[in-house]
């Protein structure tokens, strides 16, 4: 789910893809990487309409949403990318890679939840949730400016089912507290509870 052409919620596996369509897209991504001789971690993006898809781009880097892939595959993508760069073999067999469960990530930003414009200020209070994966590079007392990306943290919840992952994320968002800077936390709470999101639409 995006706003202003920037993702704010990501999940894996996508509820829009059944196993057959996912396999076709995966095969297309691998074929493209082989055709250009690509050797590293990367993300192939596609545009999907119904059961048809078109190649959009290859991001030759780790994406912000890589934690959802890590949680459903059990693979540390950053570690594997470093192994490839060092000339080492992958630490797993590609044929053994499969999806387990579901993961959902939201991006907690210092931004106005109505206009989505970046906000600045000091993080006077920062209580990030426990029991889920939290990736963050800020601490309570840090200053959030407008010169850089205003992301405060990524909150990533996993479960055996999509419903379980969303419920864990809902609870985590309830337990998140931020003071001193305006954030999109109210928007994230609303979004994760929205009936269309819950229905995978």
C-alpha positions in Angstrom: 0.0 0.0 0.0 1.4 3.4 -1.0 0.9 7.0 -0.5 2.7 9.7 -2.6 4.3 6.9 -4.7 6.1 5.6 -1.5 5.2 2.3 0.2 3.9 2.4 3.7 2.7 -1.2 4.1 4.3 -4.3 2.6 3.5 -8.0 3.1 4.7 -11.4 2.0 3.4 -13.4 0.5 1.1 -11.1 -1.5 -2.6 -11.9 -1.1 -3.0 -10.9 -4.8 -0.9 -13.9 -5.9 -1.9 -17.5 -5.9 0.9 -20.1 -6.2 0.7 -20.5 -10.0 0.9 -16.7 -10.6 3.7 -16.4 -8.0 5.6 -19.1 -9.7 5.2 -17.4 -13.1 6.5 -14.1 -11.7 9.4 -15.8 -9.9 10.4 -17.6 -13.1 10.3 -14.3 -15.0 12.5 -12.6 -12.4 15.0 -15.4 -12.5 15.1 -15.4 -16.3 15.6 -11.7 -16.4 18.5 -11.9 -13.9 20.1 -14.7 -15.8 19.7 -12.8 -19.1 21.7 -9.8 -17.8 24.2 -11.9 -15.8 23.0 -10.4 -12.4 24.8 -11.9 -9.4 23.6 -10.4 -6.1 20.5 -9.8 -4.1 18.0 -7.7 -5.9 14.3 -7.1 -6.3 12.4 -7.5 -9.6 9.2 -5.4 -9.6 6.2 -6.1 -11.8 2.9 -4.3 -12.6 0.0 -6.7 -12.1 -3.4 -6.5 -13.7 -5.6 -9.5 -13.2 -3.4 -12.5 -14.1 -1.2 -10.5 -16.5 2.0 -8.9 -15.4 4.7 -6.7 -16.9 8.3 -6.1 -15.8 8.8 -2.7 -14.2 12.3 -2.6 -12.9 15.1 -4.5 -11.2 16.4 -2.8 -8.0 20.0 -4.0 -7.6 20.0 -3.5 -3.9 18.3 -4.5 -0.7 14.8 -3.0 -0.5 13.4 -1.3 2.6 10.7 -4.1 2.7 13.3 -7.0 2.8 12.3 -8.0 6.4 9.0 -9.5 5.2 10.8 -11.7 2.8 13.3 -12.7 5.4 10.6 -13.6 7.9 8.7 -15.9 5.5 11.8 -17.5 4.0 14.0 -17.7 7.0 16.9 -16.3 4.9 19.0 -13.4 6.1 19.2 -11.5 2.8 21.8 -9.0 3.9 24.1 -11.9 5.0 23.6 -13.7 1.7 24.4 -10.6 -0.3 27.6 -10.2 1.6 28.5 -13.8 0.9 27.9 -13.3 -2.8 30.0 -10.2 -2.8 32.8 -12.1 -1.1 32.7 -14.8 -3.7 31.2 -17.4 -1.3 28.3 -19.8 -2.1 24.9 -19.2 -0.7 24.4 -20.8 2.8 21.2 -22.5 1.5 20.0 -24.5 -1.5 17.6 -22.5 -3.7 15.5 -25.6 -4.2 15.0 -25.7 -0.4 13.6 -22.1 -0.3 9.9 -21.9 0.3 7.4 -19.6 2.0 6.3 -20.2 5.6 3.6 -18.2 7.2 2.9 -14.5 6.6 4.6 -11.2 7.4 3.4 -7.6 7.3 5.6 -4.4 7.6 4.6 -0.8 8.2 6.8 2.2 8.0 6.5 4.6 10.9 7.3 8.1 9.6 7.6 11.6 11.1 4.9 12.9 8.8 1.5 14.5 9.1 -1.0 11.7 8.8 -3.4 13.9 6.8 -1.1 15.5 4.3 1.8 13.0 4.5 4.2 15.9 4.5 7.5 15.3 6.5 7.6 16.7 10.0 10.5 17.7 12.2 11.1 17.7 15.9 12.8 16.0 18.9 11.7 12.5 19.8 10.8 13.3 23.4 9.2 9.9 23.9 9.8 6.8 21.9 8.4 3.4 23.0 8.6 0.8 20.2 6.9 -2.5 20.6 8.3 -5.8 21.8 7.4 -9.2 20.4 7.8 -8.3 16.8 10.7 -7.3 14.6 11.6 -3.6 14.8 14.2 -2.0 12.6 15.1 1.5 13.7 18.1 3.8 13.7 16.8 6.5 16.1 16.5 6.7 19.9 14.5 8.8 22.3 16.0 12.3 22.4 17.1 12.2 18.7 16.2 15.1 16.4 14.2 14.3 13.3 15.0 16.8 10.6 13.6 17.3 7.1 17.0 16.9 5.3 16.7 13.1 5.2 14.0 10.4 5.0 11.7 10.9 8.0 11.3 7.2 8.7 11.5 6.4 12.4 11.2 2.7 12.3 9.9 -0.3 10.4 7.5 -2.6 12.4 7.3 -6.1 11.1 5.0 -8.8 12.4 4.8 -12.4 11.4 2.4 -15.3 12.0 1.3 -18.6 10.6 -1.5 -16.9 8.8 -2.1 -13.4 7.3 -4.8 -12.8 10.0 -2.3 -13.7 12.8 0.4 -11.4 11.4 -2.1 -8.5 11.0 -3.4 -9.0 14.5 0.2 -9.0 16.0 0.9 -5.8 14.1 -2.3 -4.2 15.4 -1.3 -5.0 18.9 2.2 -3.7 18.3 0.9 -0.4 16.9 -1.4 0.0 20.0 1.7 -0.4 22.2 3.8 2.1 20.2 4.2 5.6 21.8 5.8 8.6 20.3 6.0 12.2 21.6 7.5 15.4 20.4 7.1 14.9 16.7 4.0 14.4 14.6 3.9 10.9 13.0 1.8 8.7 10.9 1.1 6.3 13.8 -2.7 7.1 13.8 -2.8 6.5 10.1 -1.0 3.1 10.5 -3.4 2.0 13.2 -6.4 3.0 11.0 -4.8 1.3 7.9 -4.1 -2.0 9.5 -7.7 -2.2 10.8 -9.3 -1.2 7.5 -11.7 -3.8 6.2 -10.3 -3.7 2.7 -6.8 -4.3 4.0 -8.0 -7.1 6.2 -9.7 -8.6 3.2 -6.5 -8.5 1.1 -8.0 -6.0 -1.3 
